[in-house]
Amino acid sequence: DIIPQPLLDQYLSMTDPARAQTVDTEIAKHCAYSLPGVALTLGRQNWHCLKDTYETLASDVQWKVRRTLAFSIHELAVILGDQLTAADLVPIFNGFLKDLDEVRIGVLKHLYDFLKLLHAEKRREYLYQLQEFVVTDNSRNWRFRYELAEQLILILELYNPNDVYDYLRHIALTLCSDKVSEVRWISFKLVGAILQKFYANSASALGLNFINELVVRFRHCSKWVGRQAFAFICQVWS
């Protein structure tokens, strides 16, 4: 009653490989781009009409199709709600995390938006995987690491101080030593946000340990760039 059945059938047929050969080579990409809008129109109670199509698009051989879905998976999660997201979107999200950088950047840009929709137990499963974003297919793709630092600043609120210390602190220290200055600059803000997280949550012992680590790693660094990093971290923290 929401969408005429012939129209919905036409939309679902856009994933047919034959349509790509006879109609438009990028028809699957157009289908992927429109899917959140179709899902919103149908409502979560009719997600079963789109589920198979979504899974087909998520495994499409064209990375541009998967990339399109990766950029909108957080919006689809809002439409579907936590239960359907955990059951049907999380497995696809996990696949995107291991995909090409061109696809991974889609989930990375909205990583906070997706993780905040998950239950705390499920969200903790991604703590270790966050470290994998530091490694890219092309080391010169510095904007990828810059985006990671920006997302981590937001993600800090989703985890307790102990989790931040055990997992996210290592990533922050690595990014602070990046070869690209833009990445280091945003990482200094990340370090300041981590320290603020510790002291705002009465975890002063963790904060002191982290400060001591920063002193050893940067204040006493043999290279001037390390000592400069310490000065900028102090500036951010002050």
BELWO-V558339 format. One record per run of one state. SS is the DSSP state (helix for helix, strand for strand, loop for the rest). FROM is the first residue (numbers start at 1). TO is the last residue. Records with the same first field share a line. If there is no record, write none. Layout:
SS=FROM-TO + FROM-TO
This chain:
loop=1-4 + 16-16 + 23-26 + 43-43 + 50-50 + 59-62 + 98-100 + 110-110 + 116-119 + 125-128 + 135-141 + 159-160 + 177-180 + 201-203 + 220-223 + 238-238
helix=5-15 + 17-22 + 27-42 + 44-49 + 51-58 + 63-97 + 101-109 + 111-115 + 120-124 + 129-134 + 142-158 + 161-176 + 181-200 + 204-219 + 224-237
